[in-house]
Amino acid sequence: MAIAGFAGLSIAEILSGAIGGSSTSSSNADAVGSVFGMASLLTAIGSIIAGLVIARGVVWRGIGRSMVLASGLIMLVLVTPANISGDLGFRMAALMLWGLTFIPLGRTIAVSAPKATAV
């Protein structure tokens, strides 16, 4: 679900670039906003489910272990309401906090990945 959500966010970003010159109150902008909303919720729900599974596992250690769950919760509890509110400051703060979850997550993935062996 989270992967499908991220793919949807990528599509929404491409679509938003394609309608960059349109009015924010146009039907095109409304359609792209709907794609962003659905993809964001799919990402959040998928991340929460995956995060609960990861948090119960023993493969990852440290703070990065909880970042998939944190990412989904921040998307659902902060980013979605911020986008609905239309408040630019709230949106920027929520998205920055969401983005910060990827730093410890990336580090955890990097140190947890199996090491390649020379053949």
SVG drawing of the C-alpha trace seen along z (x, -y; Angstrom):
<svg xmlns="http://www.w3.org/2000/svg" viewBox="-13 -31 49 47">
<polyline fill="none" stroke="black" stroke-width="0.4" points="0.0,0.0 2.8,-2.4 4.6,-1.7 1.4,-2.3 0.9,-5.5 4.4,-6.8 3.8,-5.9 0.6,-7.9 2.5,-10.8 5.0,-10.7 2.2,-10.8 0.5,-13.7 3.8,-15.6 4.1,-15.1 0.5,-16.1 1.0,-19.2 4.0,-20.2 1.8,-19.7 -0.8,-22.1 1.5,-24.6 0.1,-27.5 -3.5,-26.7 -5.5,-28.6 -5.6,-26.9 -9.4,-26.9 -9.5,-25.1 -11.0,-21.7 -7.5,-20.4 -6.1,-21.7 -9.0,-20.0 -8.3,-16.7 -4.6,-16.8 -5.4,-17.7 -7.6,-14.7 -4.8,-12.4 -2.5,-13.9 -5.1,-13.3 -5.8,-9.7 -2.1,-8.9 -1.2,-10.5 -3.8,-8.5 -2.7,-5.3 0.9,-6.1 0.0,-6.8 -2.1,-3.7 0.5,-1.5 3.3,-3.0 1.4,-2.5 0.7,1.1 4.3,1.8 5.6,-0.2 3.7,2.0 5.2,5.1 8.7,3.7 8.4,2.4 7.6,6.0 10.5,7.5 14.0,8.0 16.0,7.2 16.3,3.5 17.6,1.8 17.6,-1.8 15.4,-4.7 15.1,-3.9 13.1,-0.9 10.1,-3.1 10.4,-5.6 8.1,-3.8 5.4,-3.9 6.2,-7.5 6.1,-8.5 2.6,-7.1 1.4,-8.7 2.8,-12.1 1.3,-11.9 -2.1,-11.0 -2.2,-13.3 -0.2,-16.3 0.3,-16.4 -3.3,-15.6 -4.8,-18.2 -2.2,-20.8 -3.0,-20.2 -6.7,-20.5 -6.2,-23.7 -4.4,-25.4 -2.1,-27.1 1.3,-27.3 3.3,-27.5 1.5,-24.5 2.0,-22.5 5.7,-23.3 6.3,-22.4 4.3,-19.1 6.1,-18.1 9.5,-19.0 8.8,-16.8 7.5,-14.0 10.7,-14.3 12.9,-14.1 11.7,-10.6 13.5,-9.4 17.0,-10.3 17.1,-7.7 15.1,-5.3 17.7,-5.5 20.6,-5.1 18.9,-2.0 18.3,-0.5 21.9,-1.2 23.5,0.4 21.0,3.3 21.5,4.3 23.5,7.5 27.1,6.8 28.1,7.8 30.8,10.4 33.4,10.5 33.1,13.4"/>
</svg>
